[in-house]
């Protein structure tokens, strides 16, 4: 089943008409986390509604991973929708997306409530998890013997921390 035929409600109405079928591409990408190769279909170079630019790195996740999950969402200057055409995005497979806190859309059938991880509270602990990850990374920097790197980290963290106070 092709990318756009899975569930037309994953995309804005008339999205299929915006890109010609002559521009169909079967992409082959390696997952950023597990390193496995995956193939997926798109009309054109990417899906404009579901491709993200996070810290100036283009990220692509399956569209059904973002329909009912806000794990990737616009956030200040850190994350925004990617530009129309970009080359070689980092790809995250569905399995790794779920392992790292995302949720794949599940069709619920007619008459049933749609699954929505926002309303079920599945992302309530995300900020705590992010802070724990940062603390673990800082502990790794502390254990490292590279004093130049430590000075750079201290400089950037102190500047950001003092701005928050």
C-alpha positions as CSV (number, residue, x, y, z in Angstrom):
1,X,0.0,0.0,0.0
2,X,1.5,3.3,-1.0
3,X,2.3,6.2,1.3
4,X,-0.7,8.4,0.5
5,X,-3.2,5.5,0.3
6,X,-2.7,4.2,3.8
7,X,-5.0,6.7,5.4
8,X,-5.9,9.8,3.4
9,X,-6.9,11.5,6.7
10,X,-3.2,11.6,7.7
11,X,-2.7,14.5,5.2
12,X,-4.4,17.7,4.5
13,X,-7.3,17.5,2.0
14,X,-6.1,17.5,-1.7
15,X,-2.5,16.8,-0.8
16,X,-2.2,14.1,-3.5
17,X,-3.1,16.6,-6.2
18,X,-0.3,18.9,-5.3
19,X,2.4,16.6,-6.4
20,X,2.4,14.8,-9.8
21,X,2.8,11.0,-9.9
22,X,5.7,11.4,-12.2
23,X,7.7,12.6,-9.2
24,X,7.2,9.4,-7.2
25,X,10.3,8.1,-5.5
26,X,11.1,5.0,-3.6
27,X,13.7,6.1,-1.0
28,X,16.2,3.9,0.7
29,X,17.4,5.2,4.0
30,X,19.3,3.9,7.0
31,X,17.6,4.4,10.4
32,X,19.4,6.9,12.6
33,X,19.0,4.7,15.7
34,X,19.1,1.0,14.7
35,X,21.2,1.4,11.5
36,X,18.9,-0.9,9.4
37,X,18.0,0.0,5.8
38,X,14.4,0.8,4.9
39,X,12.6,1.6,1.7
40,X,9.6,3.9,1.6
41,X,7.5,5.6,-1.0
42,X,6.8,9.3,-1.4
43,X,5.5,11.7,-4.0
44,X,8.6,13.8,-4.5
45,X,11.6,14.1,-2.3
46,X,9.7,14.1,1.0
47,X,6.4,14.6,2.7
48,X,6.1,18.3,3.4
49,X,3.6,17.9,6.3
50,X,5.6,15.3,8.2
51,X,9.3,16.2,7.6
52,X,11.0,18.1,10.4
53,X,14.0,20.3,10.8
54,X,15.4,19.9,14.3
55,X,18.5,21.9,15.2
56,X,19.1,22.4,11.4
57,X,19.0,18.6,10.8
58,X,16.2,17.3,8.5
59,X,14.4,14.3,10.1
60,X,11.9,12.1,8.3
61,X,9.6,9.7,10.2
62,X,6.7,7.7,8.7
63,X,3.6,9.9,8.4
64,X,1.5,7.4,10.4
65,X,3.9,8.0,13.3
66,X,2.9,11.7,13.5
67,X,-0.8,11.7,12.8
68,X,-1.9,11.2,16.4
69,X,1.4,11.8,18.3
70,X,3.1,15.1,19.0
71,X,6.5,13.7,19.8
72,X,7.8,15.8,16.8
73,X,6.1,19.2,17.0
74,X,7.0,22.8,16.4
75,X,9.0,24.1,19.4
76,X,10.5,27.5,19.6
77,X,13.7,27.7,17.5
78,X,14.5,23.9,18.0
79,X,12.0,22.2,15.7
80,X,10.0,23.4,12.7
81,X,8.6,21.8,9.5
82,X,11.3,21.2,7.0
83,X,11.6,23.2,3.7
84,X,9.9,21.9,0.6
85,X,12.9,20.2,-0.9
86,X,15.8,18.9,1.0
87,X,18.3,16.2,0.3
88,X,19.2,13.1,2.4
89,X,17.1,13.5,5.6
90,X,17.9,11.5,8.7
91,X,15.4,8.7,8.8
92,X,13.8,7.2,11.9
93,X,12.1,3.8,11.5
94,X,8.7,3.2,13.1
95,X,10.2,0.7,15.7
96,X,12.9,3.2,16.8
97,X,10.3,6.0,16.8
98,X,8.2,4.0,19.3
99,X,11.2,3.0,21.4
100,X,12.3,6.6,21.7
101,X,8.9,7.9,22.9
102,X,6.8,8.3,19.7
103,X,3.5,6.5,19.0
104,X,2.4,5.0,15.6
105,X,-1.2,5.8,14.6
106,X,-3.6,2.9,15.0
107,X,-6.8,2.9,12.9
108,X,-9.6,2.5,15.5
109,X,-12.5,1.8,13.1
110,X,-15.7,3.5,12.6
111,X,-17.7,4.6,15.6
112,X,-14.7,4.4,18.0
113,X,-12.7,7.2,19.5
114,X,-9.4,7.9,17.8
115,X,-6.3,7.2,19.7
116,X,-4.5,10.4,20.8
117,X,-1.4,10.3,22.9
118,X,-1.9,13.9,23.9
119,X,-5.2,13.3,25.7
120,X,-4.1,10.0,27.2
121,X,-1.1,11.6,28.9
122,X,1.6,9.5,27.2
123,X,3.9,12.5,26.9
124,X,3.5,13.9,30.4
125,X,6.9,12.7,31.5
126,X,8.8,13.9,28.4
127,X,10.4,16.9,30.0
128,X,11.7,14.8,32.9
129,X,13.1,12.3,30.4
130,X,14.9,15.0,28.5
131,X,16.4,16.5,31.6
132,X,17.6,13.0,32.8
133,X,19.2,12.5,29.3
134,X,21.0,15.9,29.6
135,X,22.2,15.0,33.1
136,X,23.5,11.6,31.9
137,X,25.3,13.3,29.0
138,X,26.9,15.9,31.4
139,X,28.1,13.0,33.6
140,X,29.7,11.5,30.6
141,X,31.4,14.8,29.9
142,X,32.7,15.0,33.5
143,X,34.2,11.5,33.2
144,X,35.9,12.5,29.9
145,X,39.5,13.8,30.2
146,X,39.1,16.4,27.5
147,X,39.3,19.7,29.5
148,X,38.8,21.8,26.3
149,X,35.4,20.2,25.7
150,X,34.5,20.7,29.4
151,X,35.2,24.4,29.1
152,X,33.1,24.7,26.0
153,X,30.2,22.8,27.7
154,X,30.5,24.9,30.9
155,X,30.5,28.2,28.9
156,X,27.4,27.3,26.9
157,X,25.5,25.8,29.8
158,X,26.2,28.7,32.1
159,X,25.1,31.2,29.5
160,X,21.8,29.3,29.0
161,X,21.2,28.7,32.7
162,X,21.8,32.3,33.7
163,X,19.3,33.4,31.0
164,X,16.6,31.1,32.6
165,X,17.1,32.5,36.2
